[in-house]
Amino acid sequence: MNPVQHRRIRQALLVTLIAAVAFATLLGLGAVFGSGGSSQSYTAIPMLVTTVLIALACGNWLCCAAALEAGRAWILAWVGLVLTALATLLLIGSLWDWDIMVNPLVGIALAVLAVACAQVCGLSLARLAEAFRWALPTARVLIGSVATLIAVQVLELAHGETISQLTALGMVLVLAITLLIPIFHLMSKRECAASTPLDEDAELATLHHRLQEIQGRIAELEQRRQ
C-alpha cells in the first residue's frame, strides 16, 4: 500500500470518527434539551451515557486505527477494533434494556480488554532506541495481564485478596511503563533519526508515485493530441 493510499485511509477514518462523535453529541444534547419537563425526561441520562460510550469507543478505534495505519501491532489493532464494537453494542444494549441474551458483565469485561488493546496500540507508535526496546514487550505483557485479571474479577470467575493485590500491583507497573515509554520515545528521537531514514523513504515513495501519475497523464494527453 503506497503512502497516498495510507493518507486516504487515515482521512476516511478521521472523518468517520468525527462524524460518530458529532452524532453522539447531538443525540445527547437533543435528549437533554428536548425532553425537559416531559414525561420522557427519564431517557436523558441513558442518552448521555450512550453519548459517552460512543465517544470512548471512537477514542479506542482511533488508537487501533493509528497503529493499523502505521503497521504496528496490527493483530492487536484488529482485535481491539472488534472488541470495542462488541463491547459498545453490549453496553448500549444493556443500558436500553434490549433483548440481548448476554450478561451485562460480559460487555464490561470486553470493554476492559478493548481498552487494553487500544493502550498497547497507542504505545506501539513510539519509536525507541535499541537500549529502550525492552519497554514495548514489557508493556504488552503487563497491560495484557492486568486486563485479564480485571476481566476475570468482573466476570466473577475468581475472588480473593491475592488476586486483588496482584491486580493493584500490576496497575502500578502499567502506570509506570505507560509514563516511561513516551519519555523513552523523546530520548530516542536523535538516535532513531540518525539510524532509520523512514521519513526519507516515505517521501521518496510518495514522489515516485506522483511521478508515475504525471507520466501517465502526459501519455494520455499525447494520445489525445494525435
C-alpha positions in Angstrom: 0.0 0.0 0.0 1.6 3.3 -1.1 1.7 6.5 1.0 -1.2 8.1 -0.9 -3.5 5.2 -0.1 -2.3 5.4 3.6 -3.3 9.1 3.6 -6.7 8.4 2.2 -7.4 5.6 4.7 -6.3 7.9 7.5 -8.6 10.7 6.3 -11.5 8.3 5.9 -11.0 7.1 9.5 -10.8 10.6 10.9 -13.9 11.7 9.1 -15.8 8.6 10.3 -14.7 9.1 13.9 -15.5 12.8 13.9 -19.0 12.1 12.4 -19.7 9.5 15.0 -18.7 11.7 17.9 -20.7 14.6 16.4 -23.8 12.4 16.0 -23.5 11.1 19.6 -23.1 14.6 20.9 -26.1 15.9 19.1 -28.1 12.9 20.3 -27.2 13.7 23.9 -27.9 17.4 23.6 -31.3 16.6 21.9 -32.1 14.3 24.9 -31.3 16.9 27.4 -33.0 20.0 25.8 -35.8 18.2 24.0 -37.2 16.2 27.0 -37.1 18.9 29.7 -40.3 18.8 31.7 -41.9 16.0 29.6 -42.9 12.5 30.8 -40.0 11.0 28.9 -37.3 13.0 30.6 -36.0 9.8 32.2 -34.4 9.0 28.9 -31.9 11.9 29.1 -29.5 10.0 31.4 -29.3 6.9 29.1 -28.9 9.2 26.1 -25.9 11.0 27.8 -24.3 7.7 28.8 -24.8 6.4 25.3 -23.0 9.6 24.0 -20.1 9.0 26.4 -19.9 5.3 25.4 -19.8 6.2 21.7 -17.2 8.9 22.3 -15.0 6.5 24.2 -15.4 3.8 21.6 -14.3 6.4 18.9 -11.1 7.1 21.0 -10.4 3.3 21.1 -11.0 3.0 17.4 -8.6 5.9 16.7 -5.8 4.3 18.7 -6.2 1.0 17.0 -6.6 2.5 13.5 -3.5 4.6 14.0 -1.5 1.5 14.9 -3.0 -0.3 11.9 -2.2 2.5 9.5 1.4 2.7 10.9 1.9 -1.1 10.5 2.4 -1.5 14.3 0.8 -4.3 16.4 -1.8 -4.9 13.6 -3.1 -8.1 15.2 -3.9 -6.3 18.4 -5.3 -3.4 16.4 -7.8 -5.6 14.7 -8.7 -7.4 17.9 -9.2 -4.0 19.6 -11.5 -2.8 16.8 -13.7 -5.9 17.1 -13.7 -5.9 20.9 -14.6 -2.2 21.0 -17.5 -2.7 18.7 -18.8 -5.7 20.6 -18.4 -4.1 24.0 -20.1 -0.9 22.8 -23.1 -2.8 21.4 -23.5 -4.9 24.6 -23.2 -1.9 26.9 -25.6 0.2 25.0 -28.0 -2.8 24.7 -27.9 -3.3 28.5 -28.4 0.4 29.1 -31.5 0.4 26.9 -32.8 -3.0 28.0 -32.5 -4.6 24.6 -33.4 -8.2 24.4 -29.8 -9.5 24.5 -29.2 -12.9 26.0 -25.8 -11.9 27.3 -24.8 -11.0 30.8 -24.0 -7.2 31.0 -20.8 -8.1 32.8 -19.6 -9.6 29.6 -19.8 -6.2 28.0 -17.8 -4.7 30.8 -15.1 -7.4 30.6 -14.9 -6.9 26.8 -14.6 -3.2 27.3 -11.6 -3.7 29.7 -9.9 -5.9 27.1 -10.6 -3.4 24.3 -9.1 -0.6 26.3 -6.0 -2.7 26.9 -5.6 -3.4 23.2 -6.0 0.3 22.4 -3.4 1.2 25.1 -0.9 -1.2 23.6 -1.6 0.1 20.1 -1.0 3.7 21.3 2.2 2.8 23.0 3.4 0.8 19.9 3.6 4.0 17.9 6.6 5.0 19.9 10.0 4.7 18.1 12.5 3.6 20.7 16.3 3.3 20.6 17.9 -0.1 21.0 18.5 0.4 24.7 14.8 1.1 25.4 13.1 -1.5 23.1 12.5 -3.8 26.0 9.8 -1.5 27.2 7.3 -2.3 24.5 7.1 -6.1 25.0 7.1 -5.4 28.8 4.2 -3.1 28.4 2.3 -5.7 26.3 2.7 -8.3 29.0 1.8 -6.1 31.9 -1.2 -4.5 30.2 -2.5 -7.9 29.0 -2.0 -9.4 32.4 -3.8 -6.6 34.3 -6.7 -6.5 31.8 -7.1 -10.3 32.1 -7.1 -10.1 35.9 -9.7 -7.3 35.9 -11.9 -9.2 33.4 -11.8 -12.3 35.4 -12.9 -10.5 38.5 -15.6 -8.6 36.6 -17.0 -11.9 35.4 -16.8 -13.3 39.0 -14.6 -16.2 37.9 -12.1 -15.6 40.7 -12.1 -13.9 44.0 -9.8 -13.4 46.9 -7.3 -11.0 48.4 -4.4 -12.4 46.5 -5.8 -11.6 43.0 -6.8 -8.1 44.2 -3.3 -7.4 45.4 -1.8 -8.8 42.1 -4.2 -6.5 40.2 -3.2 -3.5 42.2 0.5 -4.2 41.8 0.0 -4.7 38.1 -1.9 -1.4 37.7 1.0 0.4 39.4 3.5 -1.2 37.0 1.3 -0.5 34.0 1.1 3.2 35.0 4.9 3.3 35.4 5.6 1.8 32.0 2.9 3.9 30.3 4.7 7.0 31.6 8.2 5.7 30.8 7.6 4.8 27.1 6.8 8.4 26.0 9.9 9.6 27.8 12.0 6.9 26.1 10.4 8.0 22.8 11.7 11.5 23.3 15.1 10.3 24.4 15.3 8.1 21.3 14.5 10.7 18.7 18.1 11.6 17.8 19.2 8.0 17.5 16.2 6.9 15.5 16.5 9.9 13.1 20.2 9.0 12.5 19.8 5.3 12.1 16.5 4.8 10.2 15.6 7.0 7.2 11.9 6.1 7.3 10.8 9.6 6.6 13.0 9.9 3.6 11.9 6.5 2.2 8.2 7.5 2.7 8.8 10.9 0.9 10.7 9.1 -1.9 7.9 6.6 -2.4 5.3 9.4 -2.5 7.3 11.4 -5.1 7.8 8.2 -7.2 4.0 7.6 -7.1 3.2 11.1 -8.1 5.8 10.9 -10.9 4.1 7.8 -12.3 0.7 9.6 -12.2 2.2 12.6 -14.1 3.8 10.4 -16.7 0.5 8.5 -17.2 -1.3 11.8 -17.6 1.3 13.1 -20.1 0.9 9.9 -22.1 -2.9 10.2 -22.1 -2.7 13.9 -23.3 -0.2 12.9 -26.1 -2.6 10.2 -27.3 -5.5 12.7 -27.4 -3.4 15.2 -29.4 -2.6 12.5 -32.0 
